[in-house]
Amino acid sequence: MLDFLKDMDNDLKKALLIQLRNLWTHTSTAIEGNTLTLGETAFVLEEGLTVAGKPLKDHQEVVGHARAIDLVYACLEQGRPFTGADLFALHKAVQTEIVVDVYKPIGGWKKEPNSTVGVVDGKQVIFEYALPADVPALMTDWFKLFDEKCRDIAPGDRQQALSAYVCLHTTFVRIHPFFDGNGRLARLVANFPVLKAGLPPIIIPGEQRKAYIDALSAYHHTFGQIRAGDMLFPETGNLDEFTVFCQQAWQASIDLVDEVRRKQEARRE
């Protein structure tokens, strides 16, 4: 299923997957406040050791995210539908902090409303996510959308893959079905059609966190809070900014693949 690995020697395949795992894990956790650098993330994942002076939770987060990437690959390789159970397993992987709270379920839909504050056109606004009671119905619709985007994806079609990523990412974040971990999960699950198309994952750079949040905020501000029965992905949304942002972010993983391909070609000369 990971066609971007095609015709590579096994050692280069392994090296590329490690590079992508390290970068994907570092950037996605950094967006959420993780303090480990890319080098430290690679060290923790490859050596299984801790970095002096860094919080234990930061180590647990990167290990959990790397595990979630493995789960994504495994689901794709098995060629079966992505289910609610798979999503809950991903949530358990990324949500490594032990929480003993009935209102903060790990591997289950949120029990309390959640929201965030953003800035649109220079003004602070509160973005309210879907109400807990609406989440099951909305996520049923989201899984239908997910299946459609994965089923219709054309091998190697970058534009279609980008559009599918943007659609699944924005709709998942707009629902925000879990009490925590929604951003990391959105950046994972939105890559299913990208990977299924045989392309490397779109990896959002941690150092561009503000631009990423601003682009999402502009879209969500257009429609406001989503309710059960609402159209999940309105066609008139303000997605140009976010689409361009994701397209530019994609270049990092594409460059990694191109570099390894050059190494492979040099071996054959």
C-alpha positions in Angstrom: 0.0 0.0 0.0 2.9 2.4 0.6 3.9 2.7 -3.0 6.3 5.5 -2.4 8.6 2.7 -1.1 8.4 0.8 -4.3 11.6 -0.4 -5.9 13.7 0.6 -2.9 16.2 -1.7 -1.2 15.1 -2.9 2.2 17.6 -0.9 4.2 16.5 2.3 2.4 12.8 1.5 2.9 13.5 1.1 6.6 15.6 4.3 6.9 12.9 6.3 5.1 10.1 5.0 7.3 12.2 5.9 10.3 12.8 9.4 9.0 9.1 10.0 8.3 8.1 8.5 11.7 10.5 10.8 13.5 9.5 14.0 11.6 5.8 13.2 11.8 5.9 12.4 15.5 8.1 15.4 16.3 6.0 18.0 14.5 2.6 16.7 15.5 3.5 16.6 19.2 5.4 19.9 19.0 2.2 21.6 17.8 0.6 20.4 21.1 3.5 21.8 23.2 5.9 18.9 23.3 9.5 20.2 24.1 11.6 17.4 22.5 13.6 18.5 19.4 13.6 16.4 16.3 17.0 14.9 17.3 15.7 14.1 20.8 12.6 12.6 19.4 14.7 10.3 17.1 16.9 9.4 20.1 13.9 8.5 22.3 12.3 6.4 19.6 15.4 4.7 18.3 17.3 4.1 21.6 14.4 3.8 24.0 16.1 6.1 26.4 15.1 9.4 28.0 16.6 12.9 27.6 17.8 14.5 30.8 15.8 17.5 31.9 12.8 16.8 29.7 9.3 15.9 31.1 8.4 12.2 31.2 5.1 13.1 29.5 7.0 14.4 26.5 8.7 11.1 26.1 5.4 9.2 26.5 3.8 11.4 23.9 6.3 10.7 21.1 6.4 7.0 21.9 2.5 7.0 21.7 2.4 8.9 18.5 5.0 6.6 16.8 2.8 3.7 17.9 -0.2 5.4 16.3 1.7 5.7 13.0 2.3 1.9 13.1 -1.4 1.3 13.7 -2.2 3.5 10.6 0.2 1.5 8.5 -1.1 -1.8 9.8 -4.7 -0.9 9.0 -3.7 0.1 5.4 -1.7 -3.1 4.9 -4.6 -5.2 6.1 -6.8 -3.6 3.4 -9.9 -3.5 5.6 -12.3 -0.6 6.4 -11.2 1.9 9.1 -13.7 1.6 12.0 -14.6 3.3 15.2 -12.6 0.7 17.1 -9.5 1.6 15.0 -10.0 5.3 15.8 -10.4 4.5 19.5 -7.2 2.5 19.4 -5.4 5.5 17.8 -6.8 7.7 20.6 -5.5 5.3 23.2 -2.1 5.4 21.5 -1.7 9.2 21.4 -3.4 9.9 24.7 -0.6 8.6 26.9 -1.3 10.6 30.0 -3.1 8.5 32.6 -6.5 10.2 33.3 -8.8 8.7 35.9 -11.9 10.8 35.1 -15.2 9.5 33.8 -15.6 12.8 31.9 -12.3 12.4 30.1 -12.6 9.0 28.5 -9.6 7.6 26.6 -10.8 5.6 23.6 -14.3 7.0 23.8 -16.2 10.1 22.7 -16.0 13.2 24.9 -18.5 13.7 27.7 -18.3 17.5 28.1 -18.4 20.4 25.6 -15.1 21.7 24.4 -14.0 24.9 22.7 -11.0 27.1 21.9 -10.1 30.7 21.3 -8.9 31.9 18.0 -8.2 35.2 16.2 -10.0 36.1 13.0 -9.6 39.5 11.3 -7.8 40.8 14.4 -10.6 39.9 16.8 -10.7 37.1 19.4 -13.5 34.6 18.9 -14.6 31.4 20.7 -14.9 28.3 18.5 -17.3 25.8 20.0 -16.9 22.3 18.8 -19.7 19.8 18.4 -21.8 19.1 21.5 -21.2 15.6 23.1 -24.7 14.5 22.3 -24.2 15.2 18.6 -20.8 13.5 18.3 -22.0 9.9 17.6 -24.2 11.0 14.7 -21.6 13.4 13.3 -18.9 10.8 13.5 -21.1 8.3 11.7 -21.3 10.9 8.9 -17.5 11.5 9.1 -16.8 7.8 8.7 -19.0 7.7 5.5 -17.0 10.7 4.2 -13.7 9.0 5.2 -14.8 5.8 3.3 -15.7 7.9 0.2 -12.4 9.7 0.2 -10.4 6.5 0.6 -12.5 4.5 -1.9 -12.3 7.1 -4.7 -8.6 8.0 -4.3 -6.6 7.6 -7.5 -3.0 6.2 -7.3 -0.4 8.9 -7.4 -2.9 11.8 -7.8 -1.4 14.5 -5.6 -4.2 17.0 -6.1 -6.9 14.5 -5.2 -4.9 13.3 -2.2 -4.4 16.9 -1.0 -8.2 17.6 -1.3 -9.1 14.5 0.6 -6.6 15.3 3.4 -8.0 18.8 3.7 -11.5 17.6 3.8 -11.0 14.9 6.5 -8.7 17.1 8.5 -11.0 20.1 8.7 -14.2 18.1 9.4 -12.6 16.0 12.1 -11.2 19.1 13.9 -14.6 20.9 13.5 -16.3 18.0 15.4 -13.5 17.5 17.9 -15.0 14.2 19.1 -12.5 13.6 22.0 -11.8 15.5 25.1 -8.1 15.7 24.1 -5.8 14.5 21.3 -8.0 15.7 18.4 -5.3 17.6 16.6 -2.8 14.7 16.6 -5.6 12.3 15.5 -6.7 14.7 12.7 -3.2 14.8 11.3 -3.0 11.0 11.4 -6.4 10.0 10.0 -6.5 12.6 7.3 -3.4 10.9 5.8 -5.2 7.6 5.1 -6.2 8.6 1.6 -2.8 10.2 1.0 -1.0 7.0 1.9 -3.5 4.9 0.1 -2.7 6.9 -3.1 0.9 5.7 -2.7 2.2 9.1 -1.5 4.1 10.1 1.6 2.2 11.6 4.4 1.4 15.3 4.7 3.3 16.5 7.8 2.4 19.8 9.4 5.5 21.7 10.5 5.6 22.5 14.2 7.4 25.8 13.7 4.4 27.0 11.7 1.9 26.3 14.4 0.4 29.8 14.3 -0.1 29.8 10.5 -1.7 26.3 10.8 -4.1 27.4 13.5 -5.0 30.6 11.8 -5.8 28.8 8.5 -8.1 26.4 10.4 -9.7 29.2 12.3 -10.6 31.1 9.2 -12.4 28.1 7.9 -14.3 27.3 11.1 -15.3 30.9 11.7 -17.2 30.8 8.4 -19.7 28.1 9.6 -19.6 28.2 13.4 -20.5 25.3 15.6 -21.6 22.1 13.9 -24.7 20.2 14.9 -26.0 16.7 14.2 -27.7 16.8 10.8 -25.6 19.7 9.5 -23.7 19.3 6.2 -20.3 17.9 7.3 -18.2 19.5 4.5 -19.9 22.5 3.0 -18.6 23.2 -0.5 -18.4 27.0 0.0 -15.9 26.9 2.8 -12.9 29.2 3.0 -10.4 26.4 2.4 -7.9 28.1 0.0 -5.6 29.3 2.8 -5.5 25.9 4.5 -5.1 24.0 1.3 -2.1 26.0 0.2 -0.6 25.7 3.7 -0.9 21.9 3.6 0.5 21.7 0.1 3.5 23.6 1.1 3.9 21.5 4.3 3.8 18.3 2.2 7.1 19.2 0.5 9.1 18.1 3.6 8.1 14.4 3.3 8.3 14.5 -0.5 11.9 15.8 -0.2 12.7 12.9 2.1 11.4 10.4 -0.4 13.2 12.1 -3.3 16.5 12.0 -1.4 16.2 8.3 -0.7 15.3 7.7 -4.4 18.5 9.5 -5.4 20.5 7.2 -3.1 18.7 4.2 -4.7 19.5 5.4 -8.2 23.2 5.9 -7.3 23.4 2.3 -6.2 22.2 1.2 -9.6 24.7 3.2 -11.6 
